Amino acid sequence: MRADLPEVVGAISRKCTKARLVISTNGLVPTLIERTLEDVLRVNPNVGIRLSLDGIGAVHQEMRGVEDAFAKVMASLDVSRALGVKDIGLAYTAANENLDQLLPVYELARQKNVTFTLCGAVHSSEIEGYLGSEATEIEDKRLLGRQLDGLIRERLRKWSPQALARAYYEFGIYRREADGKRILPCGAAEVLFFMDPFGGVYSCNVANKLLGNIREQEFGAIWNSREARESRDFARNCPYQCWMLCTVSPYLRQRPLQPMMWIASSKVRVFLGRGVIRQ
């Protein structure tokens, strides 16, 4: 965690009063998380936290390469709850090494009464120092489909708008991995942007499309710049076809009709005892 994280949270909270702030962390240093969260919560008591978890027990330790990694994440969860954080969640990313862990991590989140976030399948990024530069394709798409079908059916049995929207997003993960295409257009530089720790504003967190720097320009000038317009044109035919929660959710709010139609028809399938993902 950044040493100046409380100051960063304070600045965002003052400038963007309606913003929902969620801190993502690997959860591997519970004592540091405790100290930092104490200061952060003084600035903004509504901050949420997401703890990365790749699998249960030894699976998480093997993927992270850190001894007792799973126990440390659980300790960070307990610390967060003890400090009064109300919005706590486990964040899972699907990779070839942990595909069979999706439902077990979801079940753990349910037992712990915290949010389960499926970040997506592993993606690469052109932006230096972010996500990694080598793309990884999910090899066992049938296993991914079975895991996602179980999760989506659980979501569709609920009536929570968030759960239903997550079901559609998770269906999109499978379609992207199976077909290589998004089921909704990309809204990069239109309904979302990515900002790096140095103030660089990008159209998204995958394509290396730098629009400007917030430390040198007003945001309005960046958003209406030639670079921003060109990035919007690029996004309409983007070769990456990425599908991640942070980049998809803004577009779901902008274009709800297609997701709502899918949710209605898929709910019927679930109530009839059928699967949602057909392989």
C-alpha positions in Angstrom: 0.0 0.0 0.0 1.2 3.5 -0.7 2.4 5.4 2.3 0.3 8.4 1.3 -2.9 6.4 0.7 -4.8 8.3 3.4 -3.9 11.6 1.7 -4.9 10.3 -1.7 -8.3 9.1 -0.4 -8.8 12.5 1.3 -8.1 14.4 -1.9 -10.5 12.2 -4.0 -13.2 12.4 -1.3 -13.1 16.2 -1.2 -13.0 16.6 -5.0 -15.4 13.8 -6.0 -18.0 13.8 -3.2 -20.2 11.1 -4.7 -17.4 8.7 -5.7 -17.4 5.2 -4.3 -13.9 4.3 -3.2 -12.7 0.7 -3.1 -9.1 -0.2 -2.2 -7.7 -3.4 -3.8 -4.9 -5.2 -2.1 -3.2 -8.6 -2.0 -3.8 -8.7 1.7 -0.4 -10.2 2.4 0.7 -7.8 5.2 -2.2 -7.6 7.7 -0.3 -5.4 10.1 0.3 -2.8 7.4 -3.3 -3.0 6.2 -4.5 -2.4 9.8 -2.3 0.7 10.3 -3.2 2.2 6.9 -6.9 1.4 7.1 -7.1 3.1 10.5 -5.9 6.4 8.9 -8.0 5.9 5.8 -11.2 5.4 7.7 -10.6 8.6 9.6 -10.7 10.4 6.3 -13.5 8.4 4.7 -15.4 5.9 6.8 -17.2 4.5 3.8 -14.2 3.2 1.9 -14.4 -0.5 0.8 -11.7 -3.1 0.5 -11.2 -6.0 -1.9 -8.7 -8.7 -1.0 -7.3 -10.7 -3.9 -7.7 -14.5 -3.5 -6.7 -17.0 -6.2 -7.9 -20.1 -4.4 -8.3 -21.9 -1.2 -5.3 -22.8 1.0 -2.3 -24.1 -0.8 -3.6 -23.0 -4.2 -3.4 -19.3 -3.3 0.0 -19.8 -1.7 1.4 -21.5 -4.8 0.1 -18.8 -7.1 1.4 -15.9 -5.0 4.7 -17.6 -4.1 4.3 -16.3 -0.5 4.3 -18.6 2.5 0.9 -18.7 4.4 -0.6 -16.4 1.8 -4.1 -17.7 2.3 -3.9 -17.3 6.1 -2.6 -13.7 5.7 -5.6 -12.8 3.4 -8.0 -14.2 6.0 -6.2 -12.2 8.7 -6.5 -9.0 6.6 -10.2 -9.8 6.2 -10.7 -10.1 9.9 -8.7 -6.9 10.6 -10.8 -5.0 8.1 -14.0 -6.2 9.7 -12.7 -5.4 13.2 -11.9 -1.8 12.1 -15.5 -1.4 11.0 -15.1 -1.6 7.2 -18.6 -2.4 5.9 -17.8 -3.0 2.3 -15.4 -6.0 2.3 -14.9 -8.5 -0.6 -12.8 -11.2 -2.0 -11.6 -10.6 -5.6 -10.8 -13.6 -7.8 -9.2 -13.6 -11.2 -9.5 -16.7 -13.4 -6.3 -18.2 -14.8 -5.3 -21.6 -16.1 -3.8 -22.5 -12.7 -6.9 -21.9 -10.7 -10.0 -22.4 -12.8 -11.4 -25.0 -10.4 -11.2 -22.5 -7.6 -13.9 -20.1 -8.8 -16.8 -21.7 -7.0 -14.8 -22.5 -3.8 -13.8 -18.9 -3.4 -17.3 -17.8 -4.1 -18.6 -20.2 -1.4 -15.9 -18.9 1.1 -17.1 -15.3 0.4 -20.7 -16.4 1.1 -19.6 -18.1 4.4 -17.7 -15.0 5.4 -20.7 -12.8 4.5 -18.5 -10.6 2.2 -18.8 -9.7 -1.5 -17.4 -12.0 -4.2 -15.9 -10.2 -7.2 -14.9 -12.0 -10.3 -12.5 -9.6 -11.8 -12.3 -11.5 -15.1 -9.9 -13.8 -16.8 -6.2 -12.8 -16.9 -5.6 -9.9 -19.2 -2.4 -8.2 -20.4 -1.8 -4.5 -20.8 0.3 -2.3 -23.1 0.7 0.2 -20.2 4.1 -0.3 -18.6 4.0 -1.7 -15.1 0.3 -2.6 -15.2 -1.2 -6.1 -15.4 1.8 -7.5 -17.4 2.6 -7.5 -21.1 1.9 -11.1 -22.1 -1.6 -12.2 -22.9 -2.8 -15.5 -21.4 -5.5 -17.6 -23.1 -7.7 -19.8 -20.9 -7.1 -23.3 -22.2 -9.8 -25.4 -20.6 -12.9 -23.4 -21.7 -15.3 -26.2 -20.7 -14.1 -26.1 -17.1 -14.4 -22.3 -17.1 -17.9 -22.6 -18.5 -19.0 -25.1 -15.8 -17.6 -22.9 -13.1 -19.2 -19.8 -14.5 -22.5 -21.5 -15.1 -22.7 -22.5 -11.4 -21.9 -19.0 -10.3 -24.3 -17.3 -12.7 -27.2 -19.6 -11.7 -26.5 -18.6 -8.1 -26.7 -14.9 -9.0 -29.9 -15.3 -11.1 -31.7 -17.0 -8.2 -31.5 -13.6 -6.4 -33.4 -10.4 -7.0 -30.6 -8.0 -6.1 -29.9 -5.6 -9.1 -26.2 -5.9 -8.3 -26.3 -9.8 -8.4 -28.2 -9.8 -11.6 -25.9 -7.3 -13.3 -22.9 -9.4 -12.1 -24.5 -12.5 -13.7 -24.6 -10.7 -17.1 -21.0 -9.5 -16.7 -19.9 -13.1 -15.8 -21.7 -14.4 -18.8 -19.7 -11.9 -20.8 -16.4 -13.4 -19.4 -17.3 -16.8 -20.9 -18.4 -15.3 -24.3 -15.2 -13.3 -24.5 -13.0 -16.4 -23.8 -15.0 -18.7 -26.0 -15.5 -16.3 -29.0 -12.8 -13.7 -28.5 -15.4 -10.9 -28.6 -17.2 -8.6 -26.2 -21.0 -8.8 -25.9 -21.2 -5.0 -25.4 -19.3 -2.2 -27.1 -16.3 -0.7 -25.4 -16.8 2.7 -23.6 -13.1 3.6 -23.3 -12.5 7.4 -23.2 -16.3 7.7 -23.3 -17.7 6.5 -20.0 -14.4 5.5 -18.3 -10.7 6.3 -18.1 -7.7 5.0 -16.3 -5.3 7.1 -14.3 -1.8 5.9 -13.3 -0.1 6.8 -10.0 1.8 9.6 -11.8 -1.3 11.4 -13.1 -1.3 10.0 -16.6 -4.8 9.7 -18.0 -5.4 6.8 -20.4 -8.5 5.8 -22.3 -8.5 2.5 -20.4 -6.2 0.2 -18.5 -5.3 -2.0 -21.4 -4.5 0.0 -24.5 -1.6 2.4 -24.3 -3.6 5.5 -25.3 -2.3 8.4 -23.2 -4.7 11.3 -23.3 -2.8 13.7 -21.0 -1.6 14.3 -17.5 -3.8 15.6 -14.7 -0.9 17.3 -13.0 -0.2 19.4 -16.1 -3.7 19.9 -17.6 -7.3 20.5 -16.5 -9.4 17.3 -16.9 -11.8 19.0 -19.2 -9.0 19.8 -21.6 -7.8 16.2 -21.5 -11.3 14.8 -22.0 -12.0 17.0 -25.1 -8.5 16.7 -26.6 -7.6 15.3 -30.0 -6.1 12.3 -28.3 -9.3 11.5 -26.5 -11.3 11.7 -29.7 -8.9 9.4 -31.5 -9.0 7.0 -28.6 -12.8 6.8 -28.8 -12.5 6.0 -32.5 -9.9 3.3 -31.7 -12.2 1.8 -29.0 -15.0 1.2 -31.5 -12.8 -1.3 -33.3 -10.4 -2.2 -30.5 -8.4 -5.4 -31.2 -8.1 -6.4 -27.5 -11.8 -7.0 -26.9 -11.1 -7.1 -23.1 -13.9 -7.7 -20.6 -13.1 -6.6 -17.0 -15.5 -5.4 -14.3 -13.9 -2.0 -13.9 -14.3 -1.3 -17.6 -17.6 -3.0 -18.3 -19.7 -1.7 -15.3 -19.9 1.9 -16.5 -21.3 0.8 -19.8 -23.9 -1.4 -18.1 -25.3 1.7 -16.5 -25.3 3.6 -19.8 -26.9 0.8 -21.9 -29.1 -1.4 -19.6 -31.6 -2.7 -22.1 -29.6 -5.6 -23.6 -28.5 -6.8 -20.1 -32.0 -6.6 -18.8 -33.4 -8.7 -21.7 -30.7 -11.3 -21.1 -31.3 -11.4 -17.4 -35.1 -11.9 -17.9 -34.6 -14.9 -20.3 -31.8 -16.4 -18.3 -33.9 -16.2 -15.1 -36.5 -18.3 -16.8 -33.9 -20.9 -17.7 -32.7 -21.1 -14.1 -36.2 -21.5 -12.7 -36.8 -24.3 -15.2 -33.7 -26.0 -13.9 -31.6 -25.4 -17.0 -28.0 -24.1 -17.4 -27.2 -20.7 -18.7 -23.9 -21.4 -20.5 -24.4 -23.8 -23.4 -21.2 -25.7 -24.5 
